[in-house]
Amino acid sequence: MKAKLRSIAVVFLLMLPVGHALADAYEDTIKLYRDANESRQFFNKSYGYAVFPFIGKGGYLLGAAFGKGRVYRGGSYVGDSRMGQITVGFQLGGQGYSQIVFFEDKRAFDDFTKGDFDLGVQANAVAITAGASAQAGTGGATASASGTQYHAANAAKYHQGVALFTITKGGLLYEASVGGQFFDYTPKGEQLARRATTPQDTARWQ
């Protein structure tokens, strides 16, 4: 059943108007999160992070999301990642957003870069408010991000070794949970490819 849902989701994803991030989109997106009160501190205390300049998400009764990103360790680009997500239940509209995943320590980073990393269904992200000048396009994000110190101190924290933040690009979506996201990873210099070891894993990306 899960494999069937994933196959349907991939067909749905092909219908979404997802833009292709250019190289400078990564630098622009990282700057957004460095400028935001909620996420700024994590650049100094995290072992590494994965950044996704644009994730397209949408649905009605069956929702899906997909995005491509880069993984950094100590500020250096070390690999590529793809994110996928399938949700079932009432949801409406489509949404584009950027996302960053911070890894608290080497163990969390290693868990992610082994490939086939999953977020639990209860996973949550801190939503950062982007300025009105935000632009979501293939040229990357060109906006400032804002947030409150209260939010930064009380909502931004690691959970099971990771901390997640999002900046919404636009659109309408009632269900914006990051729970159930799954990721693959390919080291820099290698061709980005799925690392499927079981039929269930293979079905994720087909």
Buried (B, 14 or more C-beta within 10 A) or exposed (E): EEEEBBEEBBEBBEEBEBBEBBEEBBEBBBBBBEBBBBBBBBBEEBBBBBBBBBBBBBBEEBBBBBBBBBBBBEEEEBBBBBBBBBBEEEBEBBBBBBBBBBBBEEEBBEBBBEBBBEBEEEBEBBBBBBEEEBEBBEEBBBBBBEBEEEBBEEBBEBEEBBBBBBBBBEBEBEBBBBBBBBBBBBEEEEEEEBEBEEEEBBBBBE
